[in-house]
Amino acid sequence: MDKDKSQMNHHGLLHHEKGPDDSAQQHVSRLPDQESLDQKADMDALEARLFAMAKSRC
């Protein structure tokens, strides 16, 4: 029982160190929220521009 548990923990640790998903997740969590807010603002501006272009064509 204890042996299985330690193996599982060891595997989890290895996955945490080597897994691409984990490192990407850590990288994202370290980024400031401002960056995601800026991206959202960019997307909103882009949508507004596209909407204005489509509207002007009608």
C-alpha positions in Angstrom: 0.0 0.0 0.0 2.7 2.5 1.0 4.9 1.4 -1.8 2.1 2.1 -4.4 1.4 5.4 -2.8 5.1 6.5 -3.0 5.3 5.3 -6.6 2.2 7.4 -7.5 3.8 10.4 -5.8 7.0 9.8 -7.6 5.2 9.6 -10.9 3.3 12.7 -10.1 6.5 14.5 -9.3 8.2 13.3 -12.6 5.1 14.4 -14.5 5.2 17.8 -12.8 8.8 18.3 -13.7 8.8 16.9 -17.3 5.2 17.4 -18.4 4.8 20.1 -21.1 1.2 20.8 -19.9 2.4 21.5 -16.3 5.2 23.9 -17.3 2.8 25.7 -19.7 0.3 26.0 -16.9 2.8 27.4 -14.5 4.0 29.8 -17.1 0.5 31.1 -17.6 -0.3 31.4 -13.9 2.8 33.5 -13.5 1.7 36.0 -16.1 0.0 39.1 -14.8 -3.7 39.4 -15.3 -3.1 42.6 -17.2 -1.8 40.7 -20.2 -5.0 38.7 -20.6 -7.1 41.9 -20.1 -5.1 43.5 -22.9 -5.7 40.5 -25.2 -9.5 40.7 -24.4 -9.4 44.4 -25.2 -7.6 43.7 -28.5 -10.3 41.1 -29.4 -13.1 43.5 -28.5 -11.5 46.2 -30.6 -11.1 43.8 -33.5 -14.7 42.7 -33.3 -15.8 46.3 -33.2 -13.8 47.1 -36.3 -15.1 44.1 -38.1 -18.7 45.0 -37.1 -18.2 48.6 -38.3 -16.8 47.3 -41.6 -19.7 44.9 -42.1 -22.1 47.7 -41.2 -20.6 50.2 -43.7 -20.9 47.6 -46.5 -24.7 47.3 -46.2 
